[in-house]
Amino acid sequence: MTERIGKMGGKEDEPTTGAKRATGAGDGAIRAGDIAEIGVAVALALVLQFVKVLKMPQGGSVSLEMVPTLYLALRRGPKAGVIGGALLGFGKLLVEPYIIHPVQLIMDYPLPFAAIGLAGFFRKRPLVGTALGSIARFLIHFLSGVIFFASYAPEGQSPVVYSAVYNASYIIPELIISAIVIEALMRSGRLFGGRKGAGGRVQPGI
């Protein structure tokens, strides 16, 4: 009798745990809901990229395209954000390609937009996450500019300065615009599915 109770209380629970591991539940795996939101975020970002305030000659523009990826990362975490950002980068490559080297392709398309997904590491501090994702994107574009677009620098100007100014001229405005939108979503309760905790503060959803 004791042995049977022991089996019922202990060993028979193991298949349930195993099932959770097999399905990825609780281990940060991408879930069906994540996949659906990734698809929506990528599609929306590809549409928003055409609503431009400013377009730069060697690539880059001021738009709302970062907002869906930031939203995705802050709702679903960095893994979903990075995947969604990388897919957005490949989508932009198909729509508006500007390629001079294979490594430049990676540094100007999938990699910097995947970096926006790092915002998901600060889900409880969305504005910090927004800044982190934007800065990470800037750094990758900056390095690409120094390595591959040094010849575009005006005579007598350092390629480092040129790349920093060039990329900051559109990423900083995008950061500001994105932060305003994310803040508005936070205040409306829509960023995390409208779930609010004590004091009316929005809490990250699961």
C-alpha positions as CSV (number, residue, x, y, z in Angstrom):
1,M,0.0,0.0,0.0
2,T,2.8,2.4,0.9
3,E,4.7,1.5,-2.3
4,R,1.5,2.3,-4.3
5,I,1.0,5.6,-2.6
6,G,4.7,6.5,-3.3
7,K,4.2,5.8,-7.0
8,M,1.1,7.8,-7.1
9,G,2.6,10.8,-5.3
10,G,6.0,10.7,-6.9
11,K,7.0,8.7,-10.0
12,E,3.7,9.0,-11.8
13,D,4.2,12.8,-11.9
14,E,7.3,12.4,-14.0
15,P,5.6,11.8,-17.4
16,T,3.8,15.1,-16.9
17,T,7.1,16.9,-16.4
18,G,8.5,15.0,-19.3
19,A,5.6,16.1,-21.5
20,K,6.2,19.7,-20.5
21,R,9.8,19.3,-21.6
22,A,8.8,17.7,-24.8
23,T,6.5,20.5,-25.7
24,G,8.9,23.2,-24.5
25,A,6.5,24.5,-21.9
26,G,8.3,26.6,-19.3
27,D,11.7,26.5,-20.9
28,G,11.4,29.6,-23.0
29,A,10.5,27.8,-26.2
30,I,8.6,29.5,-29.0
31,R,4.9,28.8,-28.6
32,A,2.0,29.0,-31.1
33,G,1.0,32.4,-29.8
34,D,4.5,33.6,-30.2
35,I,4.6,32.4,-33.8
36,A,1.4,34.2,-34.6
37,E,2.5,37.5,-33.1
38,I,5.9,37.2,-34.8
39,G,4.1,37.0,-38.2
40,V,1.9,39.9,-37.4
41,A,4.8,42.0,-36.1
42,V,6.9,41.4,-39.2
43,A,4.1,42.1,-41.6
44,L,3.1,45.3,-39.8
45,A,6.7,46.5,-39.7
46,L,7.2,45.9,-43.4
47,V,4.1,48.0,-44.1
48,L,5.2,50.8,-41.7
49,Q,8.6,51.1,-43.3
50,F,6.9,52.7,-46.3
51,V,5.6,55.5,-44.0
52,K,8.8,57.5,-44.0
53,V,9.5,60.9,-42.5
54,L,13.1,60.9,-43.9
55,K,15.0,58.6,-46.2
56,M,18.8,58.4,-46.3
57,P,20.7,58.0,-49.6
58,Q,22.8,54.9,-48.6
59,G,19.9,53.3,-46.7
60,G,18.1,53.9,-43.5
61,S,15.0,56.0,-42.9
62,V,12.9,57.5,-40.1
63,S,9.7,55.6,-39.7
64,L,7.7,53.5,-37.2
65,E,9.1,50.2,-38.4
66,M,10.9,49.4,-35.1
67,V,7.7,49.6,-33.0
68,P,6.2,46.2,-33.9
69,T,9.5,44.4,-33.1
70,L,9.9,46.3,-29.9
71,Y,6.3,45.5,-29.0
72,L,6.9,41.8,-29.8
73,A,10.0,41.6,-27.7
74,L,8.5,43.4,-24.7
75,R,5.4,41.1,-24.8
76,R,6.9,37.8,-25.7
77,G,10.6,38.1,-24.6
78,P,14.0,38.4,-26.4
79,K,13.8,35.1,-28.3
80,A,10.6,36.0,-30.1
81,G,11.9,39.6,-30.6
82,V,15.2,38.5,-32.1
83,I,13.5,36.0,-34.4
84,G,10.9,38.6,-35.5
85,G,13.6,41.2,-36.0
86,A,15.8,38.9,-38.1
87,L,12.8,38.0,-40.3
88,L,12.0,41.8,-40.7
89,G,15.6,42.3,-41.8
90,F,15.3,39.6,-44.5
91,G,12.0,41.1,-45.5
92,K,13.6,44.5,-46.0
93,L,16.3,42.9,-48.0
94,L,13.7,41.6,-50.4
95,V,11.9,44.9,-50.6
96,E,14.7,47.4,-50.7
97,P,18.1,45.7,-51.2
98,Y,21.3,47.7,-51.0
99,I,24.2,45.2,-51.2
100,I,27.9,45.7,-51.8
101,H,29.3,42.7,-49.9
102,P,27.9,39.5,-48.3
103,V,29.0,40.5,-44.8
104,Q,27.5,44.0,-45.3
105,L,24.2,42.3,-46.2
106,I,24.2,40.5,-42.8
107,M,25.3,43.6,-40.9
108,D,22.7,45.9,-42.5
109,Y,19.7,43.6,-42.7
110,P,19.1,40.6,-40.4
111,L,21.6,41.4,-37.7
112,P,20.7,44.9,-36.7
113,F,17.0,44.3,-36.8
114,A,17.4,41.1,-34.8
115,A,19.3,43.2,-32.2
116,I,16.1,45.3,-31.7
117,G,14.7,42.1,-30.0
118,L,17.2,42.5,-27.1
119,A,14.6,44.9,-25.8
120,G,12.9,41.8,-24.5
121,F,15.5,41.5,-21.7
122,F,13.9,44.5,-20.1
123,R,10.2,43.6,-20.2
124,K,9.6,45.2,-16.8
125,R,11.2,48.4,-18.0
126,P,10.0,48.9,-21.5
127,L,11.6,52.3,-22.2
128,V,15.0,50.9,-21.1
129,G,14.4,48.0,-23.5
130,T,13.4,50.3,-26.3
131,A,16.7,52.3,-25.8
132,L,18.7,49.0,-25.6
133,G,17.2,47.6,-28.8
134,S,17.7,50.9,-30.7
135,I,21.3,51.3,-29.5
136,A,22.2,47.7,-30.4
137,R,20.8,48.4,-33.9
138,F,22.8,51.6,-34.2
139,L,26.1,49.9,-33.2
140,I,25.8,47.3,-35.9
141,H,24.8,49.8,-38.6
142,F,27.7,52.0,-37.3
143,L,30.2,49.2,-37.7
144,S,28.9,48.4,-41.2
145,G,29.3,52.0,-42.2
146,V,32.9,52.2,-40.9
147,I,33.8,48.9,-42.7
148,F,31.9,49.1,-46.0
149,F,30.9,52.8,-46.5
150,A,34.1,54.6,-45.6
151,S,34.5,55.9,-49.2
152,Y,31.2,57.9,-48.7
153,A,32.8,60.1,-46.0
154,P,33.4,63.6,-47.2
155,E,37.0,64.5,-47.8
156,G,38.9,65.1,-44.6
157,Q,36.2,63.5,-42.4
158,S,36.9,60.4,-40.5
159,P,34.8,57.4,-41.6
160,V,34.1,56.7,-37.9
161,V,32.6,60.2,-37.4
162,Y,30.7,60.0,-40.8
163,S,29.2,56.6,-39.9
164,A,28.2,57.7,-36.4
165,V,26.5,60.9,-37.6
166,Y,24.9,59.3,-40.6
167,N,23.3,56.4,-38.6
168,A,22.5,58.5,-35.6
169,S,20.6,61.0,-37.8
170,Y,17.8,58.5,-38.4
171,I,18.1,56.0,-35.6
172,I,17.9,58.6,-32.8
173,P,14.6,60.1,-34.2
174,E,13.3,56.5,-34.6
175,L,14.2,55.8,-31.0
176,I,12.3,58.9,-29.8
177,I,9.3,58.1,-31.9
178,S,9.3,54.4,-30.8
179,A,9.7,55.4,-27.1
180,I,6.6,57.7,-27.4
181,V,4.5,55.0,-29.0
182,I,5.7,52.3,-26.4
183,E,4.9,54.7,-23.6
184,A,1.4,55.3,-25.0
185,L,0.9,51.6,-25.3
186,M,2.0,51.2,-21.7
187,R,-0.4,53.8,-20.4
188,S,-3.3,52.4,-22.3
189,G,-2.6,48.9,-20.9
190,R,-2.3,47.4,-24.4
191,L,1.4,46.6,-24.3
192,F,0.9,43.6,-22.0
193,G,-2.6,42.6,-22.9
194,G,-4.2,45.1,-20.6
195,R,-3.2,43.3,-17.4
196,K,-2.6,45.8,-14.6
197,G,-1.3,45.3,-11.1
198,A,-1.5,47.3,-7.9
199,G,-1.6,51.0,-8.4
200,G,-2.8,50.6,-12.0
201,R,0.7,49.8,-13.2
202,V,0.8,47.5,-16.3
203,Q,2.4,44.1,-15.6
204,P,4.1,41.9,-18.3
205,G,1.8,39.1,-19.5
206,I,2.9,35.5,-19.7
